[in-house]
Amino acid sequence: MNDDKREWVEAAAYILLLLLAVVASQHMNVIVSGSMEPVFYRGDIVIIEKSNFFGIKEMNPENVQKGDIIIYDATWFPEPVIHRVIAVEKDKAGRKYYITKGDNNPSPDPAPVYPSQVEARVITVGSNPLMIPKVGYITLWLKGL
């Protein structure tokens, strides 16, 4: 293989590796609180599927079911929240919404979650959520959380 071709292949390999890293990082979320213990602990990383990944709908927020763990834009908290759906209901206008709760919290979250608020769902295999324990502590430390 000549030097020009080798350089091109090497550059393409680096670009591919960079793209894979970006895609992978967009499908991971660091747990920042203890509200989902003992399923997740602070510093764990969960693997997610997004409702909108650069225009690709990996999961449909309308299809969330009781027992799913979702990440949503909370009306009651400034950051996205990751909690379990404990009920699926409809409001007076017939619109679907979810009641969510942290597994370690004594009561449900203070406001309903509509499908438009759902950003992502934790991927599960069987009933086990996909996660990488403790690796997210690096991110928490860097962000000062």
Solvent accessible surface area in square Angstrom, and as a share of the most:
residue,aa,sasa,rsa
1,M,141,0.63
2,N,98,0.50
3,D,99,0.51
4,D,110,0.57
5,K,116,0.49
6,R,123,0.45
7,E,112,0.50
8,W,177,0.62
9,V,64,0.37
10,E,88,0.40
11,A,50,0.38
12,A,40,0.31
13,A,57,0.44
14,Y,137,0.52
15,I,105,0.53
16,L,106,0.52
17,L,115,0.57
18,L,119,0.59
19,L,104,0.52
20,L,104,0.52
21,A,56,0.43
22,V,66,0.38
23,V,67,0.38
24,A,45,0.35
25,S,63,0.41
26,Q,68,0.30
27,H,26,0.12
28,M,75,0.34
29,N,44,0.23
30,V,31,0.18
31,I,3,0.02
32,V,77,0.44
33,S,52,0.33
34,G,27,0.26
35,S,20,0.13
36,M,1,0.01
37,E,50,0.23
38,P,101,0.64
39,V,42,0.24
40,F,0,0.00
41,Y,91,0.35
42,R,79,0.29
43,G,0,0.00
44,D,1,0.01
45,I,16,0.08
46,V,0,0.00
47,I,39,0.20
48,I,7,0.04
49,E,40,0.18
50,K,44,0.18
51,S,18,0.11
52,N,104,0.53
53,F,21,0.09
54,F,160,0.67
55,G,68,0.66
56,I,107,0.54
57,K,132,0.56
58,E,62,0.28
59,M,7,0.03
60,N,53,0.27
61,P,15,0.09
62,E,87,0.39
63,N,89,0.45
64,V,4,0.02
65,Q,121,0.54
66,K,144,0.61
67,G,34,0.32
68,D,33,0.17
69,I,3,0.02
70,I,0,0.00
71,I,8,0.04
72,Y,1,0.00
73,D,69,0.36
74,A,15,0.12
75,T,106,0.62
76,W,91,0.32
77,F,99,0.41
78,P,122,0.77
79,E,104,0.47
80,P,66,0.41
81,V,12,0.07
82,I,22,0.11
83,H,8,0.03
84,R,61,0.22
85,V,1,0.00
86,I,56,0.28
87,A,26,0.20
88,V,61,0.35
89,E,77,0.35
90,K,137,0.58
91,D,33,0.17
92,K,216,0.92
93,A,84,0.65
94,G,44,0.42
95,R,139,0.51
96,K,56,0.24
97,Y,32,0.12
98,Y,0,0.00
99,I,40,0.20
100,T,1,0.00
101,K,42,0.18
102,G,0,0.00
103,D,48,0.25
104,N,85,0.44
105,N,45,0.23
106,P,136,0.86
107,S,62,0.40
108,P,65,0.41
109,D,17,0.09
110,P,101,0.64
111,A,24,0.19
112,P,55,0.34
113,V,0,0.00
114,Y,50,0.19
115,P,15,0.10
116,S,110,0.71
117,Q,28,0.12
118,V,5,0.03
119,E,63,0.28
120,A,2,0.02
121,R,45,0.16
122,V,4,0.02
123,I,55,0.28
124,T,64,0.37
125,V,95,0.55
126,G,75,0.72
127,S,102,0.66
128,N,104,0.53
129,P,29,0.18
130,L,68,0.34
131,M,68,0.30
132,I,63,0.32
133,P,76,0.48
134,K,109,0.46
135,V,75,0.43
136,G,0,0.00
137,Y,96,0.37
138,I,113,0.58
139,T,45,0.26
140,L,3,0.02
141,W,198,0.69
142,L,127,0.63
143,K,141,0.60
144,G,67,0.64
145,L,107,0.53
